[in-house]
Amino acid sequence: MTRYPRDMRGYGAQAPDANWPGGAKVAVQFVLNYEEGGENCILHGDAASEAFLSDIAGAAQWPGQRHWNMESIYEYGARAGFWRLHRLFTGAGIPVTIYGVATALARSPEQVAAMQDAGWEIASHGLKWVEHKDMPEAEERAAIAEAIRLHTEVVGEPPRGWYTGRCSANTVRLTAETGQFDYISDTYDDDLPYWLEVGDRDQLIIPYTLEANDMRFATAPGYITGEQFFTYLRDAFDVLYAEGQAGAPKMMNIGLHCRLIGRPGKLAGLKRFIDYISEFADVWTPRRIDVARHWAAHHPHRRWDRPSRMGRDSFVATFGGIYEHSPWIAERAFDLELGPAHDSAVGLANALARAFRSASAEERLGVLRAHPDLAGKLAAARRLTAESTAEQASAGLDALTDAEREQFTRLNADYVAKHGFPFIIAVRDHDKAGILDAFNRRIAQDSAGEFAEACRQVERIAGLRLKDLLP
């Protein structure tokens, strides 16, 4: 048995209705990353200078040295860029979420006071703006705890949201295990919040973005002008707004940095976007904590028995009857690489079908022969499985006239005599007349073609049965 941890399914084809306040068609959420004073710098005890997300082309770390130009670019973000953005958002009446690096916040008390006066949310952006990918788990856990402690000391209250950014494979689990956060944002995998089960913790995840993000001014390929940034944001908004009009409201994340978008030429594009969305009445511009509280209230998490997390005995007991009297199919499917994508009717149907398709022809013939005749003697004697009984009843095969019963008996006998297995059809897809038409048509087929058709029908029946059990 192997289990695949990544979730490639998410909400699937039918995402939930976000039900944003006021019937908003889209929630546009602005994040301002405050990292200035928390970046790599030997003054901060780091081994080298910063090299990430600045206007210095091809920047590289300088081991053991201060990088004066890099430091001054980060300082611009705190000294000038932040205040330009503060004026823009407070003037527009749009509250933002700050991703605040704890050590950076500690070095910027006036900016913190301005954030609080504006009613902005200050979420945690970790202890320092450094890479976590190579951190030992114990070291990262300690850094998370210290980030929470220092943030609480500086801001006056603990953070309710978390985003590391330069995270490790352990970050989401470690932050969830603290039980501290209403949401965590170290993913980029959806346009809506979702719940993640981490041990006993039901953790809300609010995905973030790296594309509707001014960091692309500092990466290649990326934005060169503020107009390009505006155009991208507008196009993303238009698509999401149209989806909202069609009944599927989403969330639009926009990531900003004081030292990047805070430059005048870049800020012009952001201002155009804010002016653009102000023309729409049905747009919600919340803080992330507002999104988290809304989602928790309107879309609370419900735990259920997921196939990919079941033990063998439970899995076979639950799904062993999906293929008629053939629990070995569930036993073989259990040994596949199951994961979250198989916790749905469609996903598990595929896993079971793989076990069926890879079986020998003789084994598959055994599955076909395990199926009862339609409206046959077993049905009359009420000896069908519960699933078969319900399925035959759905097409009215439990209420046949004497003439109809005689017709089915004759067709069953003729079909088995020719093909060597019972006539199989997903009766829930048909009415009584359609079943009889298919019976008369298929009985004349060659046996090889009919064997393939019967196998397809068995898979279809299995898929319908699973829809009675799973999302």
N, C-alpha and C positions, 0 to 999 in steps of 0.2 A: 504493500500500500504506500502510495506517495500522495501528498497533498500540496496543491499549488496555492500559495498565499495571496497572490495578486488578484485583484477584483477587476475583471475585464467586462463585467456586466453592468454594474451600477444600478441605475433605475430602469435600464432597459428601454424598450420602445415607448413606454408610457410613464413619463416622469410625473410625480405628483404636482397638483396645482399648488404653487407656493402660497396663494391666498395672501399676497402682500397687502398691507394696510391701505384702505381707500381704493381697493381694486386696481392698484398700480400694475402697469403692464411690464415694468422692469424695475428692479432695485439697482441703482447705480451707487456703488460704494467706493469712496476715495480713501486710500491708505497713504499716509505720509510717513516714510521710514526716517526715524531720527537716529543716525549712526555716528554723527560727527562727535569725536571725542571718545569713541568706543572702538575705533578701527585699529588695525595692527600698527604699533608704534613702540619703539624701544622705551619711550617714556612710560608706556603702560605695562612694561615688563615683558614685551614680546621680543622674539629673536630677530625680527626684521620689520621693515616698513610695509605699509599697505601697497597693494597693486591692483585692487579691484574697484571697478565702477567709478572712474574719474575721467576727466577730459584729457588726460595724458595718454597719448597714443602709444601702444606697446609697452605700457608700464610693467616693470618687474620689481619684485621685492629687493630691497637693499639689506642684506644681512648685516646686523650689528650697527647700522647707520640710520640716522634720521633722514627722511626724504623731505627736504624743505618744501619743494613744490607740491608734493602730494599732501603734506600737512596743511598747506595754505589753501588748497582746493577744498578740503574737508572743512576748514575754518570758514570759508566763504558760505558754505551751506548753513552753518550756525549763525554767523554774523549778519548775513544779508538775505540769503535764500529763504530761510525760515520766515522771516518777517514779511517778505513779499508774499509768500503763500498764506501767511496768517491774515494779511489784509484782504487777499483775494477771497478766501473761503468765508471769513466772517462777514465780508461785504455781500457775498452771495447768500448768506444765511444757510450754508451747507456745513453740517458738522462732519468731522473726519475722525478716522481712527489713526492714532499714532502707534507705529511699531517702534517702541522706544528701547534701545539698548541701555541696560541699566547703568553701566558706567558712563555712557554718554549723557544720560539724563542727570546723573550726579554732577556733571561738569557744566550743566546749563540750567541753573535754577530759574533764570528769568524766562526762558522759553517754556519751562515746565509750568510756571505760574500762568503764562499766557494761554497755554493749552487748557489748563483747568478753568480759567476765566471764560474761555470760549465754549465750555461744555463738551470739549472733545474727549473721546475715550483714549486712555493711555494703556495700550496693551504691551506685553513684554516681547522684546526682540532679542532676548538672551542677555547674558552677562556682558559679553564682548562681541564685537563684529568680526569674528574670526571663523575659520573652518572648523567643523566638528567631525568631519568624516573619519579622521584617524584617531579621535579621542577614545581611550578606553571607556567602557560603559560606566565604571565607577566614577571616573573623572567627569564625564558629561553629566551624570546624575548630580554630582556635587556642584557643578557649574549652574545647573538649573535651579537647585535649591538656593544658591547664593544670589542668582538673578532675582528670584522672588523676594528674598530678604532685602536686598539693596533697593529694589523697586519700591517695596512697601515703605522703606525708610525715607526715600527721596520724595515719593509722590504722596504719601500719607495713607495709602490704601493698597492692598495687593492687586496685582493684575488679574483680570478675568479672561483675557485672551492671550494666546501665545503664537509667535512665529519666529523660528530660528533663522530660516533662509539658507544659510550655509550649513545644512543639517547633516546628520548621519542616518544610517538605517535604523538606529535605535531611538531617534529623537521623539517621534510621535508616541511611541509606547512609553518612554520614560516620562514625558510631560503628562500623558494621560494618567499614569500611575500615581502622580502627585494628588489627583483628585481636586486640584486647584482651579481648573480652567473650565469656563462655560463653553469655550471653543478652542480648537487648535487649527492652525492654517498652513501647516507644512505639507500641503499637497496642492496639486494643480490639475486635478482629475475630473472636475465636474463644473457645471454652471449653477449648481444648487448645493446647499448644505446637505450633509448626510450623517448618519450615526455609525460609529465604529465601536465594536465590542472589544474592549481590552481587559481581559480577565473579568472581574465583576463590574467593571466600570463601563457605562454606556457613554461614550465620548462623542460630542458633536464636533464634526469637522466642517469648517467653512473654507473651501478651497480658495487659493490665491491665484495670481497670474504673473507670468513673466513676459507676456507679449503686449498686453495693454498696459505697458509699464515704461516709464521714462528711462529705465536702465538701457534701453536700446539706443539711446543717444551715445552710450559709452561702449557699445559692442558693434561688431560687424557681422552680418549686415544690420543696419539699424537706421534710425531717424537722423536726418541731417538738419531739417528745419522744423520749427514749430508747426508749420502748416502740414507737414507729413504726419506729425503726431496727432493733430486735430483730425485729419482725414481718416486715419486708422480708427481713432476713438469713435468718430461719427459713424463710420461704416459698421463697426461692431455694435454700436447702440441701435442703429436702424434694423439690423438683423434680429437682435434680441427683442426690440420693441414689436416688430412684426410677429415674432413667435408669441409674445404676450397677447397681442390682439387675437391671435388664433387660439388662445386658451391655454398656452403653456408658458406662463411668466417665468423668467429666469433672473439671475443676478449677474451684474456686470462689475467685475473688480477692476480697479485702476490703481496701479502702484506708482508712487512718486518718491523722489529723493530731494532733499533740500538743496544739495550742491549741484544737482542736475537740472530739474525743472525750475529751480529757483533762479536760473539765469534768465535775463529779460527776453532774449529771442526765443527761448524754449517755452517760457511761461505764456507767451502770446498764443500758442496753440492750445494750451490748456484753457485759457480764458475764453477762446472761441468755442470750445466744447461746452463749457459751463453755460455760456450764453445760448448755445444751441439747444441744450436740454431744458433750459428754462422756458422754452416755448411750448413744452408739453405739460399738460396738467396732471396726467396720470403716471408720474414718475416719482418713485420714492428714493430719497438720498439719505440713507441711515448710516449710523456707525455700525461697526461689525457686532458690537455687543447688542445692538437693537435687533439685528438679524438673528443672532443667537437666541435671544429671548422670544422672538416671534416664532422661530422654528420649534423651540422646545414646547411652546404653548399650543401650536397648531399641528405639529407633526411629531408628537412624542414617540419615543422608541418602544418597540415591542419585540421582545426576544421570542424565538421559536426554534424548533428543532430543525436545524439545517442539515441536509443530506451529507454535505462534505465534512461535517463535524461528528457524525454518528459513528458509534462503534459498529463492528461487523454484524453482531447479532441483531442490533436494533435496525440497522440498514436493511438487512435481509428480511426481517420480520415485517418491516413497513412496505418494502417495495418488491418483495419476492413474488407477489401475486399479480404484478403489473403485466407480466407475460404469463398467460394462462398455464397454471400448474408447472411452472418452470423457474423455480427459485434460483437455479444455477446461473441464470443470466444476471440477477442482482449480485450474486456472489462474485462473479467475474468483473462486473462493473465497479464493485467496491474497490478492487485492486488497481483501477486506473488512476491517473493523475487528476483526481477530482479537486475542485476548488470552488470559490464563490460563484463562478459562472455556471456551476451545476446545481445551484440551490434554487433553481426555478424549474417549472414544468418543461420548458423547452430544453434547458441545459441538461437535466437529468435524463430526459427522453433520448438525447443524443448519446449519453454515456451508456444507457441500456441498449440502444440500437447498435452501438459499436460492439458490445459483447455478443449480441445476436448475429450481426453480420460477419464477425470473425469466427463464428462457430462453424463446424463442419456441416456439409449438406445434410448428413444424417441427423445431426443434432437439431438443425432447423426444421427438418421434416417432423421430428418428434414434437416440436412446439406447435406446428400446424395441426398435427393429429391430436394434440391435447385440447384443441378448441372443440366445443360442442356443435352439433348440427343446429341450424337455425330452426326454432320452433319444433325441435325434435323430441325424442322420448325423454331425454333428461329434463328438458324444460317442462314437459307435461308432468313429470314426476317431482318437479321442484328440487332438482338435484344439481342445478347450475351454481357456479360461484355467485356471490352477491353482485359482483361487477357485471357478469354476463346477464344475470336476471334483470338488472336495472337497464342495461343497454338494449336488450331485446324488447323490454316493455316500452322503452322510449320510442320505438318504431311501431308499436301496436302489435308486436308479434305474440303477445300474451293474450290477445283477444281475437283470434282468428275464427272465421266461420268454418264449418266442416269442410266446405269445398276448398278454402284456402289452405287449411291444414293438410288436406290430401295432396294439394299441389306442391306444398313445401316438402312433404314426405317423399314424393316422387322425384322432385328435383335433387334433394339431398342424396338419394340413393343413386341416381344417375351420375351425379357429379363425383361422388366417392368412387364409384365403379370405374370412371374414366381416369381420374387424376390421382387417386390413392390417398386423399386427405379431404377433410370437410371444406365446404364452401365458407370462406371467411371474408367478411366485409365490415367496415366500421359503420354499424347500423345507425349511429348517431348522426352521420352525415346524410342520411336518406330517410324517405318515408317508405311505407310498405310497397307502394307501386314501384319506386325507384330500386328497391332491393330486388324485386322480382325481375325487373328489366335487366339488372346487372347479372342476376342468376342465369337467365336465358342467354345472355350474350357471352358470358365467360365460360359457360359449360362447353361451348364449342371450340374454345381456344386449345392450342397444343399444350401439353402438360408442363413443358419447360417454361413457357411464357406464363402459364397460370401459377406455377410455383413462385416465380418472381413477383407476380401480382399479389398472391396470398401473403408473401413476406412483407410487402409494402403495407398491406392492410393490417397485419399484425402490429407493425410499428405505429401505424396511425391510431389503432385502438389503444396502444400503450400510451401514446402522447395524450389522448383524450382522458384516459384514466388519471394520468399524473396531474392534469389541470384541475381535477377534483381535489387534489391533495396539496398542491404547491402553487405559489404565485405564478 
